[in-house]
């Protein structure tokens, strides 16, 4: 037996088909009964064969329709990409949450085509997103304040990558000071920036320094990162939170980066070890 997966629209169309066929059969049965009554023949005598004939005709029509739907399903499956793989691919490339509409738009750009049956495609994307989120646990749904509809991101991103306001319920203060101190400890947010990042920060920092041939501070490296990775402006704060710990970690190893205080510049700048002489002083060409 062949199992056919129908979209909500296809199921509705099939249901309408059955309703129309049933109305035709009932109308035809009433006409036949009327003719038999005029001919003084009891309809009950031929009720069984007539029903059998109608049933055979109906089953034949349904069989032909099922064959057409199976053929159409196979052609669609052959000519369209595996949506699950496509969604994972575009999320990895864009490195930001996307809506169903955004995924459909990227599909048009990627395959240089125009979606004609937009409603069917949106239903197909919704099914693929459900499978990836519920069954495979590869993506998560995200609700961003001020944005209509849900966004979808990779589960490996961990925390929600979209800036949003989270309101925490803080218990009412009690007279007991010790209890108040415990409550403050519980609701205190963790301001430690995340170290894990999708990008290879050590490699980016060294490549940028080699390219610019001069020492750079964290602010300058952040600007280069936003441009290099083509990030939107609203991700600057989260990107700085990922870049800063990488710089601190690399700066503690003098064989990778060497921190230096540039005259007239606020904050620490960083350079490559080979840019310093034997006395640890920065060579003038790299200032």
RANORKA-V510799 format. One record per pair of residues at least 24 apart in sequence whose ideal C-beta (glycine too) atoms are under 10 Angstrom apart, sorted by the first residue. I is the first residue (numbers start at 1). J is the second residue. D is the distance in Angstrom with one decimal. If there is no record, write none. Layout:
[[I/J/D] [I/J/D]]
//
This chain:
[[2/66/8.3] [2/67/10.0] [2/70/6.5] [2/73/9.8] [4/66/7.1] [4/69/6.3] [4/70/6.4] [4/73/6.6] [5/73/7.6] [5/127/8.4] [6/69/7.9] [6/73/8.9] [7/119/9.1] [7/120/6.2] [7/121/9.9] [7/122/9.9] [7/123/4.7] [7/124/6.7] [7/126/9.3] [7/127/7.4] [8/119/9.5] [8/120/9.6] [8/123/6.0] [8/126/9.2] [8/127/9.4] [9/117/8.8] [9/119/6.4] [9/120/6.0] [9/123/6.4] [10/69/7.3] [10/72/9.3] [10/73/9.1] [10/120/8.2] [10/123/9.0] [13/65/9.9] [13/69/9.6] [14/62/9.1] [14/65/7.7] [14/66/9.3] [14/69/8.1] [17/61/8.7] [17/62/8.5] [17/65/7.0] [18/58/8.9] [18/62/8.2] [21/54/9.6] [21/57/9.3] [21/58/6.1] [21/61/7.1] [21/62/8.4] [22/58/8.8] [24/54/9.5] [24/58/9.5] [25/51/9.2] [25/54/5.5] [25/55/9.2] [25/57/8.9] [25/58/7.1] [28/54/7.6] [29/54/7.7] [76/120/9.1] [76/124/8.8] [79/111/10.0] [80/107/9.0] [80/111/8.7] [80/113/9.9] [80/121/8.8] [80/124/8.1] [81/107/7.8] [81/110/8.4] [81/111/7.4] [82/128/8.5] [83/107/8.6] [83/121/9.2] [83/124/6.1] [83/125/6.3] [83/126/9.9] [83/127/7.9] [83/128/3.7] [83/129/8.5] [83/131/8.8] [83/132/8.9] [84/127/9.6] [84/128/5.1] [84/129/8.8] [84/131/6.3] [84/132/5.6] [84/135/9.7] [84/136/7.5] [84/138/8.1] [84/139/9.5] [85/128/9.3] [85/132/9.8] [86/110/7.7] [86/111/9.3] [86/125/9.3] [86/128/8.1] [87/125/7.5] [87/128/6.0] [87/129/6.8] [87/131/9.8] [87/132/6.4] [87/138/8.9] [87/139/7.3] [87/152/7.5] [87/154/9.7] [88/128/9.8] [88/132/7.2] [88/136/9.3] [88/138/6.4] [88/139/7.7] [88/154/7.4] [91/132/9.6] [91/138/9.2] [91/139/7.1] [91/152/7.4] [91/153/6.5] [91/154/5.2] [91/156/9.8] [91/157/8.9] [92/154/7.0] [92/156/9.3] [92/198/8.4] [94/153/9.8] [94/230/9.3] [95/153/9.2] [95/154/8.8] [95/157/8.5] [95/161/8.2] [95/198/5.7] [95/199/8.2] [95/229/7.5] [95/230/9.3] [95/231/8.0] [95/235/9.0] [96/151/8.6] [96/153/7.5] [96/157/9.5] [96/161/6.7] [96/162/7.9] [96/231/8.3] [96/232/7.5] [96/234/9.8] [96/235/7.4] [97/139/9.3] [97/140/8.9] [97/141/9.0] [97/142/5.1] [97/144/7.6] [97/147/9.5] [97/150/8.9] [97/151/3.7] [97/152/6.0] [97/153/4.0] [97/154/8.8] [97/157/8.6] [97/160/8.3] [97/161/6.5] [97/162/5.6] [98/129/10.0] [98/139/9.9] [98/142/9.8] [98/151/6.4] [98/152/6.1] [98/153/7.8] [99/125/9.8] [99/142/9.7] [99/144/9.7] [99/147/7.9] [99/148/8.9] [99/149/5.6] [99/150/7.1] [99/151/5.5] [99/152/7.4] [100/124/10.0] [100/125/5.0] [100/126/6.4] [100/128/9.7] [100/129/7.1] [100/149/7.3] [100/150/8.2] [100/151/9.3] [100/152/7.9] [101/125/9.1] [101/149/7.8] [102/151/8.2] [102/152/9.1] [103/128/8.9] [103/129/8.2] [103/152/7.9] [125/152/9.6] [154/198/8.8] [156/196/9.4] [156/198/8.4] [157/196/9.4] [157/198/7.3] [158/194/7.5] [158/196/7.2] [159/194/7.0] [159/196/9.8] [159/238/9.4] [161/198/9.2] [161/235/7.9] [161/238/6.8] [162/234/8.6] [162/235/9.1] [162/238/9.2] [163/234/6.2] [163/235/8.2] [163/237/7.4] [163/238/7.2] [191/241/9.4] [192/241/9.2] [192/245/8.4] [193/238/8.8] [193/240/8.2] [193/241/3.7] [193/242/6.8] [193/243/9.0] [193/244/6.1] [193/245/5.5] [193/246/9.7] [193/248/9.8] [194/238/8.5] [194/241/6.5] [194/242/6.3] [194/245/7.8] [195/241/9.5] [195/242/7.6] [195/244/9.7] [195/245/4.8] [195/246/7.3] [195/248/9.6] [195/249/7.6] [196/242/8.1] [196/245/9.7] [197/238/9.9] [197/239/8.9] [197/241/9.5] [197/242/4.4] [197/243/8.3] [197/245/9.0] [197/246/7.3] [198/229/9.2] [198/242/8.7] [199/225/7.9] [199/228/9.1] [199/229/6.4] [199/231/9.8] [199/239/8.8] [199/242/7.6] [199/243/9.1] [199/246/9.2] [200/246/9.5] [201/225/8.3] [201/239/10.0] [201/242/6.9] [201/243/6.2] [201/244/9.9] [201/245/8.7] [201/246/3.7] [201/247/8.1] [201/249/9.0] [201/250/8.2] [202/246/6.5] [202/247/9.6] [202/249/8.4] [202/250/6.0] [202/253/10.0] [202/256/7.2] [202/257/8.9] [204/228/6.8] [204/229/8.2] [204/243/8.6] [204/246/8.6] [205/243/8.1] [205/246/6.9] [205/247/6.9] [205/250/6.6] [205/251/10.0] [205/256/8.8] [205/257/7.2] [205/270/7.4] [205/272/9.6] [206/250/8.6] [206/256/7.6] [206/257/8.0] [206/272/7.1] [209/257/8.1] [209/270/7.2] [209/271/6.6] [209/272/5.5] [209/275/8.5] [209/286/9.0] [210/272/7.2] [212/286/9.5] [213/271/9.9] [213/272/9.7] [213/275/8.9] [213/285/7.7] [213/286/6.6] [214/262/9.6] [214/269/8.9] [214/271/7.9] [214/275/8.8] [214/282/9.9] [214/285/8.4] [214/286/5.5] [214/287/6.8] [215/257/9.9] [215/258/8.9] [215/259/9.2] [215/260/5.9] [215/261/9.9] [215/262/6.2] [215/265/9.0] [215/268/9.6] [215/269/4.2] [215/270/6.3] [215/271/4.1] [215/272/8.9] [215/275/7.3] [215/282/6.8] [215/286/6.0] [215/287/6.8] [216/247/9.8] [216/262/9.4] [216/269/6.1] [216/270/6.3] [216/271/8.0] [217/247/9.2] [217/259/9.7] [217/260/9.7] [217/261/9.9] [217/262/7.3] [217/265/6.2] [217/266/8.0] [217/267/5.0] [217/268/6.6] [217/269/4.5] [217/270/7.3] [218/243/6.7] [218/244/6.1] [218/246/9.9] [218/247/5.8] [218/248/9.4] [218/267/6.3] [218/268/7.6] [218/269/8.5] [218/270/8.1] [219/243/10.0] [219/265/9.3] [219/266/8.9] [219/267/7.1] [219/269/9.8] [220/265/9.4] [220/267/9.8] [220/269/8.2] [220/270/9.6] [221/246/9.4] [221/247/7.2] [221/269/9.5] [221/270/7.7] [222/247/9.8] [254/280/9.1] [258/282/8.3] [260/286/9.4] [260/287/9.0] [262/287/7.1] [263/287/8.6]]
//
